[in-house]
């Protein structure tokens, strides 16, 4: 399922960066111009889109080609680092909004819960929880 979300994110980054921001960034940082992007935002969104394609390939193909536990651990650890980067990005631009669950928009609830769920699953995997190893 996650590779599909990554492909969706890549699509939004590349073809609709404003919608990507609305769906992933804290609402408080774009409320004054919800649909406007700049060339810098478009550039950064394209870079993020490329990384989402990398995630989709790693999750959808690379990990399915091996049963080597060390490969899985390294890829999952790298993804966990990226998840923490996402969480830090959200917190750093809107610390009060990111911790105020009551003020979250529907998009924030969807995005943050999926992100946190991924963090929990990846951390559990790396701690050996649920592994038949």
N, C-alpha and C positions, 0 to 999 in steps of 0.2 A: 504494500500500500504506500509506503513512504517514497519509493521511486516515482510513483505517480504524482504525489504532492510536489516532489522536487521538479518534475517536468512542468507541472502547473506554475510553479514559482518562476522557472526559467522563462516560460512563455510570457508571463506578466512582465518580468524584468525587461525582456527584449522588445515586446510589442505594446505594452501598456504600463510604463513605469509609474504613472500617477496612480493607477489602480493597485499596483504592487505596494506603493507607499501607504495607501489607504488600508490595505489588508494586513500590513505587517508593522507599520510604525505606530507609536503612541499617537492617538488622535490629537493630543494637545500640541504637537509640533507642526501640524499642517492645517489646523482649523481655519487659519486666515486665508489660505489659498489651497483648498482641498484638491483641485485638479491640475494645478500648475506644476510643471517641472522646468528645470533649467538644463542647458547643455551639460553642466557638471553632474546633475542628478541622472540624466540619461546615460552618460558615460559610466557612472558608478553602477547604475542598474544593469547595464550590459555586462559589466564585470561580474556582478553578483549572479546574473543569469548564467554566465559561463560556469561559475562554481556550482550552481544548482544542477547543471548538466553533468558535471563531474560527480556530484552526489548520486544522481540517478544512475549513472553508469556503474559507479562503485557498488551501490546497493542492489541494482537490478541485474548486473552482469558479473562483475568481478567476484563478489562474495559467493555467487552461485557456481563459480568455476573451481572453487577450492574447498577442501575440508580442513585445511591446515589452520589449526587453532591460533597460531601466532599471527597469521595473516589477518584473520578475523579480528583478533584483539587490536592489532595496530590500526586497522581501518576504523573500527568502532571507537577506539580512543581518539583518533583524529576527528571523527564526527562529533564526539563529545566536547572536544576543545572548541570546535566551531559552534556548537550549541551554547556553550558558555559565552562565546563571543557575541552571539545574538542576544543573549540575556543581558550582557553588559551594555551592548548598544542601546537596547530598550531602556535600561535603567539610567544610563549616562545622559540621555537627552531629555528624560522626563522622570526623575526619581520619584516624585510624589505620585504622579499619575500611574506609574508602573506598579506601585504597591497598593494603590487604592482600587480594590476589586469592584467596589460599588460603581465607580465611574467608568469602568471599562466599557467600550463599545462591543457590539456583537462580533465585529472583526477581531478585536483584541482578545476576547474570550476564546474564539476559535484558534487564533494563531498561538496565543500563549499556552493554552492547555495542550495543544499538539506538541509544542516545543518542550514543555515541562514533562509531558508523557515520554517523549523521546529521550530526554535526559535521564529519567528514572529507568527506562528500559536499558539504555546503554550502560549506565552505571551498574545496574544489576548484572548485566552480562559480564562486565569487566571484573565484578566481584565474584563471579562464578555462580551466581544465583540462577537456578534453572538450567544450568549446563549439564549435559550428560558426558562430562569429560572426566 
